Amino acid sequence: MSDEATTTVLIPVTIYTDGGAKPNPDGPGGWAALLITGSARREISGGEPKTTNNRMELMAAIRALEELKKPCVVTLWTDSQYLRNGITEWMPNWVKRGWKTAAKQPVKNQDLWQRLHAAAQRHEMTWKWVKAHNGHPMNERVDTLATEAREKIERGG
């Protein structure tokens, strides 16, 4: 009998995210994500009555990753430098320092950063940046969905 290594094939998923608040800070906000696997597409969105742009950008990525029921190979596109730089550059040091900045201050939005960190750990992640409002169809779509989610919150929905 031979022991063959069981190879798990991870499904590739491309995700586009966006979020915003108006006014920022403390206005109603919306977030959205578009998940693409092969020819399948899924759109998700939501919002909060009093929030910030940064929290909505984080929430879009969190909710998208939490939608994935199995580990995947994920390419996540965001127009937020805060999100991309935070997860790829700043977070490793935050974790080492017990969620403190280089100035020994608590990391802003720590609750969401920790949730994002946990969600991303399950997947093979690549984080990409796309210029906002530059005509990229998928980025424009999630922008529209996030705006619609924010406007729904404004209307009390």
C-alpha positions, 0 to 999 in steps of 0.5 A: 500500500502506498501513501499518496499525499492528498493534494487539495486544489484551491479554487481561484477567486477574484474579489473587488471591494469598495466602501465609503461614508458620507460625510466622512467621518461619522456619516452613513456608510456602505460597503460592497464586494464582487466575488468571481469564480470562473463564470460565477459572480456574486455581489454582496453589500451592506452598511452602517449608520455612523462610520468612516470610509476606512471602516467600510473599506475594511468591512468590504474585504472582511465580508467578502473573505468570510463568504468563502466557505473553503480555503481559496487562492484569492486575488483581492482588488481594492482602491484603498491604499489604507486597506492594501498597505495595512494588510501587506505592510503594516499588519505584520508589525502590528501583530508583533507589537501586540496591535500597537503602532510604531508610536506605541499607540493602539491601532485604529480600527483594531477590531476590524483589522483583527477580523480581517487578519483572521479571515485572510489567514484561511486563504492564499492571498494576493492584495492588489490596488486599482485606481478609483473612479478610473473606468475599471468596470469591476471597481465601478460596479462595487463603487455603485453597490457601496453607494447604493448601500449607503443611500439605503442607510440614509433613507432609513432602510 
